[in-house]
Amino acid sequence: MCVEAGFYCVEQKANANHVRAKRSGLVTGSARPLFLGATTQAWQIDIHDEYGCLVYSSRSSMAVLRQKRPD
């Protein structure tokens, strides 16, 4: 999440694909923003194995909300 103080994100929609099985070995994940707006964000999340093969891919849409102030 990339938000300023006083804000937080909640997931609106996720689309995930498990491309291949991985039972042992090393996996590495990366998340990169596709869009960082004032009220929404879109992220691409990929997980690769030690050979560089894609294991998992997901796209997530987030809503950016303002934290409520305590009364």
C-alpha positions as CSV (number, residue, x, y, z in Angstrom):
1,M,0.0,0.0,0.0
2,C,1.2,3.5,-0.8
3,V,-1.0,5.9,1.2
4,E,-0.4,8.9,3.3
5,A,-0.9,9.0,7.1
6,G,-4.5,9.0,8.1
7,F,-5.6,6.7,5.2
8,Y,-5.8,2.9,4.7
9,C,-6.7,0.5,1.9
10,V,-9.2,-2.3,1.6
11,E,-9.4,-4.8,-1.2
12,Q,-12.3,-4.3,-3.6
13,K,-11.5,-7.1,-6.1
14,A,-8.9,-9.7,-6.7
15,N,-8.2,-12.0,-9.6
16,A,-5.7,-14.8,-8.9
17,N,-4.2,-17.5,-11.1
18,H,-2.2,-20.4,-9.8
19,V,-0.1,-21.2,-12.9
20,R,1.9,-24.2,-11.7
21,A,2.4,-26.3,-8.6
22,K,5.4,-25.7,-6.3
23,R,6.0,-28.2,-3.5
24,S,9.6,-27.4,-2.6
25,G,12.3,-25.0,-3.4
26,L,12.5,-21.2,-3.4
27,V,9.8,-18.7,-4.4
28,T,10.1,-15.0,-4.7
29,G,7.2,-12.6,-4.8
30,S,7.0,-9.1,-6.2
31,A,4.2,-6.5,-6.1
32,R,4.2,-3.5,-8.3
33,P,1.6,-0.7,-8.5
34,L,-0.3,-0.4,-11.8
35,F,-2.2,2.7,-10.7
36,L,-1.9,4.8,-7.5
37,G,-4.8,7.2,-7.3
38,A,-6.3,9.3,-4.6
39,T,-9.2,6.9,-4.0
40,T,-8.2,3.7,-5.8
41,Q,-5.1,1.6,-6.4
42,A,-4.3,-1.3,-8.7
43,W,-1.5,-3.8,-8.0
44,Q,0.1,-6.7,-9.9
45,I,1.5,-9.5,-7.6
46,D,3.7,-12.2,-9.2
47,I,5.4,-15.2,-7.6
48,H,8.3,-16.9,-9.5
49,D,10.3,-20.0,-8.6
50,E,14.1,-20.3,-8.4
51,Y,14.2,-20.9,-12.2
52,G,12.2,-17.8,-13.0
53,C,9.0,-19.6,-13.9
54,L,5.8,-18.0,-13.0
55,V,3.9,-19.9,-10.2
56,Y,1.2,-17.4,-9.2
57,S,-0.1,-14.1,-10.6
58,S,-2.7,-11.8,-9.1
59,R,-4.2,-8.4,-9.8
60,S,-5.8,-6.6,-6.9
61,S,-7.9,-3.4,-6.8
62,M,-7.9,-1.4,-3.6
63,A,-10.1,1.4,-2.2
64,V,-8.2,4.2,-0.4
65,L,-10.2,5.3,2.7
66,R,-9.7,8.0,5.3
67,Q,-9.3,6.8,8.9
68,K,-12.1,8.0,11.1
69,R,-11.1,10.4,13.8
70,P,-11.9,9.4,17.4
71,D,-14.8,11.4,18.8
